[in-house]
Amino acid sequence: MSDTNICANVTHHALLVAWGQFARHLGLVEAMKQVEIRQKRRVHSPQTKVLEFLVALLAGLPHLQDISRDAHPLDRDDAVANAWDQPGWADYSGVSRCLSRLTTAEVASIEQVLQKISQPILNQEIGQALQQEGCLTYDIDLTGRPVSNGSTSYPGAAYGYMGDGLQLGYQAALVSMHSPTYGRVWLSVAHHAGDTTSCTQAEAMTLAAEKATGIRPLRRTDQLRKRIADLEAVLRQGEECEQRRQRKYAKVQKRMQDLCQQVDSLQQEVQCLQADYQSRSKTERPHSRLAQARARLMRCKERKSRQEQQVESSRKYLQCKQTHVRQWRQELAFLLTRLTQFEQDNADCAAPVRIILRLDAGFGTWDNIALLIEMGYDIYTKPYNQRAAASLRRRMEPLATWTRMRHDCEVLAVASLPHSTFPYLLDVLVKRTQTAQGVTHSTFLHYGQDRVVDDVPGWVSRYNGRQTIEAGTKEGKNVFQMYHLKVRSLPALALQEHFATFAANFVRWAAYWLALTCDTQPWINEHLSNTKKMVQVGAHTSAEVLWYPSGCLLRFSDQSIYAGHSLQVGNCHFQLPLPLYQNCDFAKF
């Protein structure tokens, strides 16, 4: 290659240059240029400013102003702009104004671009997971995005539990999938007010994951039909009981009316006798007609008082039964609607797959677990509260014996445990641990085809595998600086959430791409395989960039941690193995 085809410049953000090449390879940059954003263009287009915001997140910049005020400002790094196919970067103030003026529709268009770019790689991972494990594993979590408690400039912020206390801010609903190649792939994220609770988001998050992947398990309509049949039987019994209580209530009301008439009649009799005795100046004696009439009136009033209590008791009982019947009717109508929807889902799903869903206790209400079971998922979770856990423990103790796992730990496991308030049989595990502070109990719930009771350590390990999403939320806060909300409009806040999850996926995909592109340089696997190091170190190291028509060469400077190494980017063809997903027969899983 002649020297006339080579140009060079220096960057202080070496990996951002490499990632820019990868973004262009994926078609991300070109797709972002096509997004319609109705804002004026002066020097830089609004699409450039939005893309600059993504690059700032990839660089792990804590604040938006760091784009221009960092030790090595991103907006002055021409090599990074060139790598991302931009004429230059805007000042952070211009980026801030652009983000504050984004509309919800424009953010939705950007989200669609990210989804379109992610879909081929996601499809590849789905195919590999199904071939290797025979199922997919999803984790869902709700994590806080706190702001200053005295702040008034964040729209829609509300107080909610974040971390260990009550704080003002937002909640992010995150769904991830276990990935054979990348360890973890984010599927979806949703932005909510700070007072949003986990138990209200299980269905929405699961549906978001189905939308992102385009696949779902087979709905358990047989189970749902049996639940509906059982509820119809309960409803019939309730309606019969309600009719009996109505007849009884009518009877006691009739008795009450008769007593009221008797009291009125006796009162009139007493009044007449009193008038007669007064007119004749007759003295009332203990066994006179007036005294006897007063005694009858008193006894009748006592019977009336007792009857009033019976009427009130019968009314309350009838009202309670009517409430139950009304709730059962509403639940039946709701379940029938769900059954219709699930039957349509199964008819539209040509290739259902087995999916394991792991949830923490915040999602583990009985209603959520029942819904997710009917949606076809295998469930690993914990009870929603300690009262439910204690109730399960009392039911289990007569059915099984404690088994010692370690010197300080015993377990109690029961398969297919029935529960009076839950329509399905669950596998239940209680782990009792002796600590310095006393005895603690942990309760685990499972529904699915795995015989978890036969492998208790594997059961606990499988549930604890959801630590991968907890590590992901911590990575988002510490590496991609989601502790710092860089924008203050609702559309931009939602965009930041989407960009942060995409950035976490993108960095892993880029590392894999670089390993394939530069497979002759073993140092890459050693230094460029850790997300935190790539963002906090690799994206802030200096290098000389030599540009070629087909890519670039990064020569790390002597002041770089990678001194003595080079990275050649862009001259190796990288093809995502899409046929692995497209030709995979999901039905056999």
Buried (B, 14 or more C-beta within 10 A) or exposed (E): EEEEEEEEEBBBBBBBBBBBBBBBBBEBBEBBBEBEBEBEEEEBBBBBBBBBBBBBBBBBBEBBBBBBEBEEBBBBBBBBBBBBBBEBBBBBEBBBBBBEBBEEEBBEBBBEBBBEBBBBBBBBBBBBBBEEBEBBBBBBBBBBBBBEEEEEEBEEBBEBBBEEEEBBBBBBBBBBBBBBEBEBBBBBBBBBBBBBEBBBBBBBBBBBBBEBBEBBBBBBBEBBBEBBEEBBEBBEEBBEBBEEBBEBBEEBBEBBEEBBEBBEEBBEBBEEBBEEBEEEEEEEEEEBBBBEBBEBBEEBBEBBEEBBEBBEEBBEBBEEBBEBBEEBBEBBEEBBEBBEEBBEBBEEBEBBBBBBBBBBBBBBBBEBBBBBBBBBBBBBBBBBEEEBBBBBBEBBEEEBEEEEBEEEBBBBBBBEBEBEEBBBEBBBBBBBBEEEEEEEEBBBBBBBEBEBBEEBEEBBEBBEBBEBBEEBBEBBBBBBBBEBBBBBBBBBBBBBBBBBBBBBBBBBBBBBBBBEBBEEBEEBEEBBBBBEBBBBBBBBBBBBBBBBEEBBBBBBBEEBEBEEBBBBBBBBEEEBEBEBBEEBEBEEB
